[in-house]
């Protein structure tokens, strides 16, 4: 008995110690949201009011002080995220996560982001406002690093904190630019399909411009008056290991005064990015006597990529233009020269050293032609007959993207705003605009280039003859754009823009699904207000899936169906394609479509290439047209030489298999096959991949409304298990009404803070899942009276 008492007391003591340690770490490592701090370099005192959701409202006498303060408060909530983002583009993730990230580091080192950054910084005017304020922001980050608590992730990974530099900002921009690209997932794959199967098999793959789909209309300005398969495999595998989200798509629209209830512009934006924890954007409201911006910042970025004030609002979607080209190269016998139309040129050999956690450094070497790195050598195990190089416009043009973001975030009016846009060379962005004067605009912003008419950049090009080289860059005025169009709205849903001067720009555009729904809703209504716009941005009805269902049910062999199968088919035929968590048709629809595509395509291209196909944009584009095409060459199963399958055979067999899989998973009662059982969202932290840490770092999972390619676009991958874990979607939802600018709305997917010990780490997660919003406050009196805390920064010399 005495021994049991001793053990009991020991257990109580251990629990007490753990409790004390937990409280200590929570108090000592949490962000400071109140009190006062000395901040080196300040000219005057700065007050930071944190609202109910931890969003800082920074009031300063001058903007340099505001930026220095922003750097500090941003770092205390997001330093670990900043750390990872600056490491991606320079191949320094293996130092944190070990050898498993070597392949990812090799990919990004070979892109030349760090070399491009060094060249850019060497040309910078260090006295320009862009650079001065960026450096002030970095100074704020570094003071937090010097004196603030160390985020728990540094302890768990054993990583030391090091100061930030201006080059980290540019390296982060380089990563962002590459994460927008799609060519590396597409060009080698379609080249391989063409070479293996022939051009006939390309007809249904939707790799060309779909001129009959909904196109973003170009309008003149009007003033407002009232390769090889293994290359694709290795590249995708490298990107899948990234501990940071990739950029996927987006929606945005701006409604002119003539279509709104209160006669003022309504602006909306929801950039679609891979879900992760912390979430992508950090919100901050910066106010000085001469400047105000309520902005959304990427980790380590001083200027807001999304933002608004009382005068104007702006946002982005991904343009999806083609800015990466692959080239077949020819090398001489010893691999020291590459062939060009002007003879043999000396190849460049680049050597890098990669630090690896708990292992020896790895020396990485690759070769580079005039086009870019030869990608064969980047990944172990790639075997191809010809060298393939990758040409990326981001590293081949002068880097002025930071100047562009500074310019649009400091614009006073439409003309100021447009002057900054030509500085965006990559990534390609649809820049969306609306203002208090009634102007609306859409501008496809990228450095677009002309290729020879005979060149199709969706395939690997000939790098030896000069016939597939760029001819010229277009002037920005030739880029697709629309300003104050007569239909009284502009929008972008990553879909194909209409032509200019008879030419369609090549790209990896997403299907018309979201664009069709957006234009249908906007055109049908002339009294939009903030409530209806908020409802629209959460819309989960597909404009295209009913036509897919019609194509499927029109061909299915109903005589082969059981009574139970016939009942669910009839219900599916009458479904409105509304993806609420209660719907029971969505699970069957997606399993059916997936199996139709798999049974049709995989026998020709194999499991590996079919898996790659699933991750491309053109797979999403091809579904509706392919299923409607009775004569497609893909319908016959080439593995059954004695039988010629038809569309009806494939569709019928796929339906029965989908039905049986749902019975196996959820039982025979089809009313229980609800969407919430298969469609969930979990925001994963890099350390949450360790099962023991998952509940502390990850947020979720939650069942959630929505699906692929509806306005509330929640992306997921197709797989044999028939469960749809959401991987990407709206990284924020913003609705800005210039008739009531102080009550504009927003939401983040999880919370403002990336610190797991902060109360704002996950406090918006359930609101987001429910489609709810919170206010983006601009009124100082309201901010002061409702603020949760005040943190004052005082000037000091040291």
C-alpha positions in Angstrom: 0.0 0.0 0.0 2.8 2.4 0.9 4.5 1.7 -2.4 1.2 2.6 -4.2 1.0 5.9 -2.3 4.6 6.7 -3.2 3.9 6.0 -6.9 0.8 8.1 -6.6 2.7 11.0 -5.2 5.3 10.6 -7.9 2.7 10.7 -10.6 1.1 13.8 -9.1 4.5 15.4 -8.9 5.2 14.6 -12.6 1.8 15.9 -13.6 2.5 19.1 -11.7 5.9 19.6 -13.3 4.5 19.0 -16.8 1.7 21.5 -16.1 4.2 24.1 -14.9 6.4 23.5 -18.0 3.3 23.7 -20.3 2.3 27.0 -18.7 5.9 28.3 -18.9 6.3 27.5 -22.5 2.9 28.9 -23.4 3.6 32.2 -21.6 7.2 32.5 -22.7 6.8 31.4 -26.4 3.5 33.1 -27.2 3.4 36.3 -29.2 3.2 39.6 -27.3 0.0 41.4 -28.1 0.1 44.1 -25.4 2.5 46.2 -23.4 5.4 48.2 -24.7 8.6 47.4 -26.5 11.7 49.4 -27.6 12.3 49.2 -31.3 15.7 50.2 -32.7 15.5 52.7 -35.6 12.1 54.2 -34.9 11.7 57.9 -35.3 8.4 58.1 -33.3 6.2 56.0 -31.1 4.0 53.5 -33.0 0.7 52.0 -31.6 -0.5 48.6 -32.7 -4.1 47.7 -31.8 -4.8 44.0 -32.1 -8.5 43.2 -32.8 -10.5 40.2 -31.7 -8.8 38.0 -34.3 -5.2 39.1 -33.7 -5.0 41.4 -36.7 -2.6 44.4 -36.1 -3.8 47.9 -36.9 -0.6 49.8 -37.0 -0.7 53.6 -36.5 2.6 55.5 -37.2 3.7 59.0 -38.0 5.7 57.8 -41.0 5.7 54.8 -43.2 9.3 53.7 -42.5 8.4 53.3 -38.8 5.2 51.5 -39.8 7.1 49.0 -41.9 9.7 48.4 -39.2 6.9 47.7 -36.8 5.1 45.5 -39.3 8.2 43.4 -39.7 8.3 42.8 -35.9 4.7 41.8 -35.4 4.6 39.7 -38.6 7.7 37.8 -37.4 6.3 37.1 -33.9 3.3 35.4 -35.5 4.9 33.9 -38.6 8.7 33.5 -38.2 8.7 29.8 -38.8 6.7 30.2 -42.0 9.1 33.0 -43.1 12.0 30.6 -42.4 10.6 27.9 -44.6 9.6 30.2 -47.5 13.0 31.8 -47.8 14.7 28.3 -47.9 12.6 26.8 -50.7 14.0 28.8 -53.6 17.6 28.4 -52.5 17.5 24.6 -51.9 17.9 24.7 -48.1 15.1 22.5 -46.9 17.2 19.4 -46.3 19.0 21.3 -43.6 15.8 21.3 -41.7 14.0 18.1 -42.7 16.8 15.8 -43.7 17.7 13.8 -46.9 14.0 13.2 -47.8 14.0 16.8 -49.2 17.1 16.5 -51.3 15.2 16.0 -54.5 13.2 19.2 -53.8 16.4 21.2 -53.0 18.0 20.0 -56.2 15.0 21.1 -58.3 14.9 24.6 -56.9 18.7 25.1 -56.9 18.7 24.2 -60.6 16.1 26.8 -61.4 18.7 29.6 -60.7 16.4 31.6 -58.3 19.3 32.5 -56.1 21.5 33.6 -59.0 18.7 35.7 -60.4 18.2 37.3 -56.9 21.9 38.2 -56.7 21.8 39.8 -60.1 18.6 41.7 -59.2 20.0 43.1 -55.9 23.2 44.2 -57.6 21.2 46.5 -59.8 18.9 47.9 -57.1 18.7 51.5 -56.1 19.2 51.2 -52.4 17.7 54.6 -51.8 14.4 53.9 -53.6 11.3 53.8 -51.5 10.8 50.2 -52.4 14.1 49.1 -51.1 14.2 51.4 -48.1 10.9 50.3 -46.7 11.7 46.6 -47.4 14.9 47.0 -45.4 13.0 48.6 -42.6 10.6 45.7 -42.6 13.5 43.3 -42.5 15.1 45.2 -39.6 11.9 44.7 -37.7 12.0 40.9 -38.4 15.6 40.8 -37.2 14.9 42.6 -33.9 12.3 40.0 -33.1 14.8 37.3 -34.0 17.3 38.9 -31.7 15.1 39.4 -28.7 11.8 37.6 -29.2 10.9 34.1 -28.1 12.0 31.3 -30.3 9.1 29.5 -32.0 8.7 26.0 -30.9 9.4 24.6 -34.3 13.0 25.7 -34.0 13.4 23.7 -30.8 11.8 20.6 -32.4 14.0 20.7 -35.5 17.2 21.9 -33.8 17.5 24.8 -36.2 19.2 28.0 -35.2 17.6 31.4 -35.9 19.6 33.6 -38.4 19.0 37.2 -39.5 16.9 37.9 -42.6 18.3 39.8 -45.6 16.8 41.6 -48.6 17.8 38.6 -50.8 15.3 36.4 -48.8 12.4 38.6 -50.0 13.4 38.1 -53.6 14.1 34.3 -53.2 10.7 33.9 -51.7 9.2 35.7 -54.8 11.1 33.2 -57.0 9.5 30.3 -55.2 6.0 31.9 -55.6 6.6 32.4 -59.3 7.5 28.7 -59.9 4.6 27.4 -57.8 2.2 29.0 -60.2 3.7 27.2 -63.2 2.1 24.1 -64.8 4.4 23.3 -67.7 6.6 20.9 -65.7 3.5 18.8 -65.0 2.2 18.9 -68.6 4.8 19.3 -71.4 6.8 16.2 -70.9 3.7 14.2 -70.3 1.8 15.2 -73.5 5.1 14.8 -75.5 5.4 11.3 -74.2 1.7 10.5 -75.1 2.2 11.9 -78.5 5.4 9.9 -79.1 4.0 6.6 -77.7 0.4 6.7 -79.0 0.3 9.2 -81.8 -1.5 12.5 -82.4 -4.9 10.9 -82.6 -4.8 10.4 -78.8 -4.3 14.1 -78.2 -7.6 15.2 -79.6 -9.5 14.6 -76.4 -6.9 15.9 -74.0 -8.0 19.6 -74.1 -4.5 20.9 -74.5 -5.5 23.5 -77.0 -7.6 26.7 -76.7 -11.3 25.9 -76.2 -12.8 28.7 -78.3 -16.4 27.5 -77.6 -16.0 27.7 -73.8 -16.6 30.8 -71.7 -13.7 33.2 -72.4 -12.6 36.2 -70.4 -13.5 39.1 -72.7 -11.0 41.7 -73.7 -12.4 45.2 -73.8 -10.9 48.6 -74.7 -10.4 51.0 -71.9 -13.5 53.1 -71.3 -13.7 55.8 -68.6 -16.5 55.2 -66.1 -19.4 57.6 -66.5 -22.1 56.5 -64.3 9.7 14.9 -72.6 10.1 11.8 -70.9 7.7 10.4 -68.4 10.3 10.2 -65.7 11.0 13.9 -65.9 7.3 14.7 -65.1 7.3 12.0 -62.4 10.4 13.3 -60.7 9.3 17.0 -60.9 5.9 16.3 -59.4 7.4 14.1 -56.7 9.9 16.9 -55.7 7.1 19.4 -55.4 4.8 17.1 -53.5 7.4 17.0 -50.7 7.3 20.8 -50.2 6.3 21.7 -46.6 4.6 24.9 -48.0 1.5 25.3 -50.1 1.5 25.8 -53.9 -0.6 28.3 -55.8 -3.5 26.7 -57.6 -6.1 29.0 -59.1 -8.5 31.7 -57.9 -11.7 33.7 -58.4 -12.2 37.4 -58.5 -14.9 39.8 -59.8 -15.6 43.4 -59.6 -19.1 44.7 -60.2 -19.6 48.2 -61.6 -22.0 50.7 -59.9 -24.7 50.2 -62.4 -25.2 46.6 -61.3 -25.1 47.3 -57.5 -27.9 48.2 -55.2 -26.1 51.2 -53.7 -24.5 52.5 -56.8 -20.9 51.7 -55.8 -18.3 49.1 -56.8 -18.4 45.7 -55.1 -15.1 43.8 -55.2 -14.4 40.2 -54.4 -11.4 37.9 -54.4 -10.5 34.4 -53.1 -7.1 33.2 -54.3 -6.9 29.4 -54.4 -3.8 28.1 -52.8 -2.8 24.8 -51.2 -4.0 24.5 -47.7 -1.4 24.4 -44.9 -0.9 25.6 -41.4 -0.1 28.4 -40.9 -2.4 29.7 -43.6 -0.8 31.7 -46.5 -1.9 35.3 -45.7 -1.0 37.6 -42.8 -3.4 40.5 -42.5 -2.2 43.9 -41.4 -3.8 47.4 -41.4 -1.1 50.1 -41.8 -2.0 53.7 -41.3 0.1 56.9 -41.4 -1.0 60.5 -42.2 -0.1 60.0 -45.9 -0.8 56.3 -46.4 -3.3 53.6 -45.5 -3.6 50.0 -46.6 -5.5 47.0 -45.2 -3.3 44.3 -46.8 -2.6 40.6 -47.1 1.1 39.7 -46.9 2.9 36.6 -47.8 5.5 35.4 -45.2 8.5 37.7 -45.4 6.9 40.1 -47.8 6.8 43.8 -46.9 4.1 44.8 -49.3 0.5 43.6 -49.6 -0.2 41.4 -52.6 -4.0 41.8 -51.9 -5.3 45.0 -50.3 -7.8 47.8 -50.1 -8.4 51.2 -48.5 -11.1 53.8 -48.9 -10.1 54.7 -52.4 -9.4 51.4 -54.2 -9.2 47.6 -53.9 -7.1 45.0 -55.7 -6.5 41.3 -55.8 -5.0 38.6 -57.9 -5.9 35.3 -59.6 -3.4 33.1 -61.5 -3.1 34.0 -65.2 -2.0 30.4 -66.0 0.0 31.6 -69.0 2.8 29.4 -70.4 6.1 30.8 -69.1 8.2 27.6 -69.0 9.4 25.9 -72.2 11.3 22.6 -72.5 13.9 22.0 -75.2 15.6 18.9 -76.5 19.3 19.5 -76.5 22.2 17.9 -78.4 25.6 17.6 -76.6 29.0 16.7 -78.0 30.6 13.4 -77.0 32.2 14.6 -73.8 29.2 16.7 -72.7 31.1 20.0 -72.7 29.2 21.7 -75.6 25.6 22.0 -76.8 24.5 22.5 -80.4 22.8 25.7 -81.6 21.9 27.1 -85.1 25.2 29.0 -84.9 27.4 26.1 -84.0 28.5 24.5 -80.8 28.6 26.5 -77.5 30.3 25.7 -74.3 27.9 24.3 -71.6 28.0 25.8 -68.1 28.5 23.5 -65.2 27.2 24.7 -61.8 28.2 23.1 -58.5 26.2 23.6 -55.3 26.6 22.2 -51.8 23.5 21.2 -49.9 23.5 20.9 -46.1 21.6 17.9 -44.9 20.3 17.4 -41.3 22.0 14.5 -39.5 24.1 13.7 -42.6 27.2 14.8 -44.6 26.9 17.7 -47.0 25.9 16.7 -50.6 27.6 18.2 -53.6 25.2 18.7 -56.4 26.2 19.5 -59.9 24.2 20.2 -63.0 24.7 21.5 -66.6 23.1 24.6 -68.1 22.5 25.5 -71.8 21.3 28.8 -73.2 17.8 27.7 -72.3 18.3 26.7 -68.7 19.2 23.7 -66.6 19.4 20.2 -68.2 16.8 18.5 -66.0 17.9 14.9 -66.7 20.7 15.3 -64.2 18.7 16.9 -61.5 17.0 13.7 -60.4 18.5 10.3 -59.6 17.3 7.5 -61.9 16.1 9.6 -64.8 17.0 7.9 -68.1 16.3 9.6 -71.3 17.8 9.3 -74.8 18.1 13.1 -75.2 19.0 15.8 -72.8 16.1 18.1 -72.0 16.5 21.7 -70.7 14.0 23.9 -69.0 13.6 27.6 -70.0 11.8 29.8 -67.4 11.0 33.4 -68.1 11.3 34.4 -64.4 15.1 34.0 -64.3 15.6 35.4 -67.8 14.2 38.9 -67.3 14.9 41.7 -65.0 13.3 41.2 -61.6 11.0 44.1 -60.8 8.1 42.2 -59.1 8.8 43.8 -55.7 8.6 47.2 -57.4 5.3 46.2 -58.9 3.8 45.1 -55.6 5.1 48.3 -54.0 3.5 50.3 -56.8 0.0 48.8 -56.7 -0.1 48.9 -52.9 0.8 52.7 -53.0 -1.4 53.7 -55.9 -3.7 56.6 -55.4 -5.9 56.0 -58.4 -6.4 53.8 -61.5 -3.6 55.5 -63.5 -1.1 55.0 -60.7 -2.2 51.4 -60.4 -1.8 50.6 -64.1 1.7 52.1 -64.2 3.0 49.4 -61.8 1.7 46.4 -63.7 4.3 46.1 -66.5 6.9 45.4 -63.8 5.3 42.0 -63.3 7.2 39.6 -65.6 6.5 36.3 -63.7 4.5 34.7 -62.4 1.6 35.6 -64.6 -1.2 37.2 -62.6 -4.7 38.4 -63.3 -4.7 41.7 -61.4 -8.2 42.7 -60.4 -9.2 46.3 -59.6 -12.1 48.4 -58.3 -12.3 51.9 -56.8 -14.5 54.4 -55.0 -14.9 56.4 -58.2 -16.7 53.6 -60.0 -13.8 52.1 -62.1 -13.3 48.4 -62.4 -10.6 46.5 -64.3 -8.9 43.2 -65.1 -5.3 43.1 -66.3 -3.4 40.0 -67.4 0.0 40.9 -66.1 3.1 39.0 -67.3 6.0 39.4 -69.7 4.4 37.6 -72.7 6.4 36.6 -75.7 5.8 35.7 -79.3 6.8 32.3 -80.6 7.0 31.1 -84.3 3.6 30.1 -85.7 4.7 26.5 -86.2 5.8 26.1 -82.5 3.5 24.5 -80.0 4.9 25.2 -76.5 2.8 22.3 -75.0 5.4 19.9 -76.3 9.2 19.6 -75.8 10.8 21.9 -78.4 13.9 21.7 -80.6 16.7 23.5 -78.9 19.3 22.9 -81.6 18.1 24.7 -84.8 16.7 28.0 -83.6 13.3 27.4 -85.1 11.6 27.2 -81.7 13.2 30.3 -80.1 11.3 33.3 -78.8 10.8 36.0 -81.5 10.0 39.0 -79.3 8.3 40.2 -76.1 4.9 41.9 -76.4 4.4 45.3 -75.0 2.2 45.3 -71.9 -0.5 47.2 -73.8 -1.1 44.0 -75.9 -1.8 41.8 -72.8 -5.4 40.7 -72.3 -7.3 43.2 -70.2 -10.7 44.9 -69.7 -11.6 48.2 -68.1 -15.1 49.4 -67.4 -16.8 47.1 -69.9 -20.4 47.6 -71.0 -21.5 44.4 -69.3 -20.6 46.2 -66.0 -18.4 43.5 -64.5 -15.0 42.0 -64.8 -13.9 38.7 -63.5 -11.3 36.0 -63.7 -11.6 32.3 -62.8 -8.2 31.2 -64.4 -10.0 30.4 -67.6 -8.9 31.1 -71.2 -8.9 34.8 -72.1 -10.3 35.9 -75.5 -7.8 36.8 -78.3 -6.1 40.0 -79.0 -5.2 40.8 -82.6 -6.4 37.3 -83.6 -4.0 35.5 -81.3 -4.7 33.3 -78.3 -2.0 33.2 -75.7 -0.9 29.7 -74.8 -1.4 28.6 -71.3 -2.6 26.0 -68.8 -6.0 27.5 -68.3 -8.6 25.9 -66.1 -12.0 24.8 -67.5 -15.0 27.0 -67.9 -16.9 25.6 -64.9 -16.4 28.5 -62.5 -16.4 31.1 -65.2 -19.7 29.9 -66.5 -21.3 30.0 -63.1 -19.8 33.4 -62.2 -21.0 35.0 -65.5 -24.4 33.4 -65.2 -24.9 34.8 -61.7 -23.5 38.3 -62.4 -25.4 38.8 -65.6 -28.8 37.8 -64.1 -28.8 40.5 -61.3 -28.6 44.3 -61.2 -29.0 45.0 -57.5 -25.9 43.3 -55.9 -25.0 44.2 -52.3 -22.5 42.8 -49.8 -24.9 40.1 -48.6 -25.6 38.7 -52.0 -21.9 38.9 -53.0 -20.9 37.1 -49.8 -23.4 34.4 -50.7 -22.0 34.1 -54.2 -18.4 33.7 -53.1 -19.6 30.7 -51.1 -21.6 29.2 -54.0 -21.2 25.4 -54.3 -23.3 24.7 -57.4 -21.6 23.3 -60.5 -22.6 24.9 -63.8 -21.1 22.0 -65.8 -21.5 18.7 -63.9 -25.3 18.4 -64.8 -24.2 18.2 -68.5 -21.7 15.5 -67.6 -24.4 13.6 -65.8 -26.6 13.9 -68.8 -23.9 12.5 -71.1 -23.3 9.6 -68.7 -26.9 8.6 -68.1 -27.8 8.9 -71.8 -25.4 6.1 -72.7 -25.6 3.8 -69.7 -27.0 0.3 -70.3 -29.9 0.4 -67.9 -30.8 -3.2 -68.5 -27.7 -4.2 -66.7 -28.7 -2.2 -63.6 -30.3 -3.6 -60.4 -33.3 -2.0 -58.9 -31.2 -0.3 -56.3 -28.8 1.0 -58.9 -31.7 2.4 -61.0 -33.1 4.3 -58.0 -29.8 6.1 -57.3 -29.2 6.8 -61.0 -32.7 8.4 -61.2 -31.9 10.6 -58.2 -28.5 11.6 -59.7 -30.3 12.6 -63.0 -32.5 15.1 -61.1 -29.7 16.5 -58.9 -29.0 20.2 -59.1 -25.2 19.7 -58.6 -25.3 21.6 -55.3 -22.4 20.4 -53.1 -23.6 21.0 -49.6 -22.3 18.5 -46.9 -25.8 17.0 -46.8 -26.0 16.0 -50.5 -25.9 12.3 -51.3 -25.2 12.5 -55.0 -21.7 14.0 -55.1 -19.9 10.9 -53.8 -21.5 8.8 -56.5 -20.8 11.4 -59.2 -17.1 11.7 -58.5 -16.5 8.0 -58.1 -18.3 7.4 -61.4 -16.4 10.1 -63.3 -13.1 8.9 -61.9 -13.7 5.3 -62.8 -14.8 6.3 -66.4 -11.6 8.2 -66.9 -9.4 5.5 -65.4 -11.0 2.7 -67.4 -10.7 4.8 -70.6 -7.2 6.2 -70.3 -5.0 4.1 -68.0 -4.8 1.0 -70.3 -3.1 3.1 -72.9 -0.8 5.3 -70.8 -0.2 3.2 -67.7 -0.8 3.8 -64.0 2.1 6.2 -63.5 1.2 8.5 -66.4 -2.5 8.4 -65.5 -1.6 9.5 -62.0 0.4 12.4 -63.5 -2.5 13.3 -65.8 -4.8 13.6 -62.8 -2.7 16.5 -61.5 -2.8 18.6 -64.7 -5.2 21.4 -65.5 -6.0 19.9 -68.9 -7.4 16.8 -67.1 -10.1 19.0 -65.5 -10.7 20.6 -68.9 -11.1 17.4 -70.8 -13.7 15.6 -68.7 -16.9 17.1 -70.0 -15.9 17.0 -73.7 -14.4 13.6 -73.5 -17.4 11.9 -71.9 -19.6 13.5 -74.5 -17.5 12.1 -77.4 -18.8 8.7 -78.4 -16.2 8.2 -81.0 -13.1 8.8 -78.9 -10.2 6.5 -79.6 -9.7 6.1 -75.9 -12.8 4.1 -75.2 -11.5 0.8 -76.4 -9.5 -1.1 -73.8 -6.3 -2.0 -75.5 -5.5 -4.7 -72.9 -8.5 -6.8 -74.1 -7.5 -7.5 -77.7 -10.4 -9.8 -78.4 -13.0 -7.3 -77.4 -13.6 -3.7 -78.6 -15.1 -1.7 -75.7 -17.5 1.1 -76.4 -18.4 4.2 -74.4 -21.5 2.4 -73.1 -19.4 -0.5 -71.8 -17.0 1.7 -69.9 -19.7 4.0 -68.5 -21.9 1.1 -67.4 -19.1 -0.9 -65.7 -17.8 2.3 -64.0 -21.2 3.1 -62.6 -21.7 -0.4 -61.2 -18.2 -0.4 -59.6 -18.8 3.1 -58.1 -22.2 2.0 -56.7 -20.7 -1.2 -55.2 -17.8 0.8 -53.6 -20.3 3.1 -51.8 -22.3 0.1 -50.6 -19.1 -1.4 -49.2 -18.0 1.8 -47.5 -21.4 3.1 -46.2 -24.0 0.4 -46.6 -27.0 -0.2 -48.8 -29.0 2.9 -47.7 -28.0 5.5 -50.3 -29.5 8.3 -48.2 -26.5 7.9 -45.9 -23.9 8.5 -48.7 -23.6 12.1 -47.6 -20.8 14.4 -48.9 -19.5 15.1 -45.4 -18.3 11.5 -45.1 -16.0 11.8 -48.0 -15.1 15.5 -48.4 -13.0 16.9 -45.5 -10.4 19.5 -44.9 -7.3 19.4 -42.7 -4.7 22.1 -42.5 -1.4 20.4 -42.2 1.6 21.8 -40.5 5.0 20.4 -41.6 5.6 19.0 -38.1 2.0 17.7 -38.1 3.1 14.9 -40.4 4.5 13.2 -37.3 1.5 11.4 -35.9 2.3 12.3 -32.2 2.4 16.0 -33.1 -0.6 16.1 -35.4 -3.3 17.2 -33.0 -1.0 20.0 -31.7 0.0 21.5 -35.1 -2.6 20.5 -37.6 -6.1 22.1 -37.7 -9.0 19.9 -38.5 -10.2 17.7 -40.1 -13.7 19.2 -40.8 -16.4 18.2 -43.3 -16.9 21.1 -45.7 -19.3 22.3 -48.4 -17.9 22.6 -52.0 -16.0 20.6 -54.5 -13.6 21.0 -57.5 -14.3 23.8 -59.9 -17.3 25.5 -58.3 -17.0 29.0 -57.0 -16.2 27.8 -53.5 -13.4 25.8 -55.3 -12.1 23.1 -53.0 -9.5 21.0 -54.8 -8.7 17.4 -54.2 -7.1 14.5 -56.0 -8.9 11.5 -57.5 -7.8 8.1 -56.2 -9.1 4.6 -55.9 -10.3 5.0 -52.3 -13.1 7.5 -53.3 -12.4 9.9 -50.4 -11.7 13.5 -51.2 -9.3 15.2 -48.8 -9.3 18.8 -49.7 -5.8 20.0 -50.6 -6.4 23.5 -52.0 -9.0 26.2 -52.0 -9.8 29.8 -51.1 -6.9 31.1 -49.0 -9.1 34.0 -48.0 -12.5 35.3 -49.0 -12.8 39.1 -49.3 -15.9 41.1 -50.1 -15.4 44.9 -50.3 -18.3 47.2 -50.7 -17.4 50.8 -51.5 -20.8 52.0 -50.4 -19.9 50.8 -46.9 -16.2 50.4 -46.9 -15.8 50.2 -43.1 -18.0 47.0 -43.0 -16.2 45.0 -45.7 -15.7 41.3 -45.0 -13.1 38.7 -44.9 -12.0 35.3 -43.4 -8.9 33.2 -43.1 -8.9 29.4 -43.3 -7.4 28.9 -39.8 -6.2 32.0 -38.0 -3.9 35.0 -38.1 -1.0 33.5 -36.1 1.3 30.7 -37.1 2.4 30.2 -33.5 0.6 27.1 -32.1 0.6 28.6 -28.7 -1.3 31.7 -29.8 -5.1 31.9 -29.3 -5.3 33.1 -32.9 -3.7 29.9 -34.3 -7.1 28.3 -35.3 -9.8 30.7 -34.1 -11.3 31.3 -37.6 -11.2 27.7 -38.8 -14.8 26.7 -38.0 -16.1 30.1 -39.3 -14.3 29.4 -42.6 -15.8 26.0 -42.9 -19.3 27.4 -42.4 -18.8 30.2 -45.0 -18.9 32.9 -42.3 -17.1 36.3 -42.3 -15.6 38.9 -40.0 -15.2 42.6 -40.5 -12.1 44.2 -41.9 -12.1 47.3 -39.7 -10.9 50.7 -41.0 -12.5 53.1 -38.6 -9.9 54.2 -36.0 -12.5 55.0 -33.3 -14.1 51.6 -33.7 -10.6 49.9 -33.7 -9.6 51.6 -30.5 -12.8 51.0 -28.7 -13.1 47.3 -29.6 -9.4 46.3 -29.7 -8.4 43.3 -27.6 -5.0 44.7 -26.7 -2.5 47.5 -27.5 1.2 47.0 -28.1 3.2 50.2 -28.2 6.7 50.4 -29.8 9.0 53.1 -28.6 12.1 54.6 -30.3 15.5 53.5 -29.0 19.0 53.7 -30.3 20.0 50.2 -29.1 
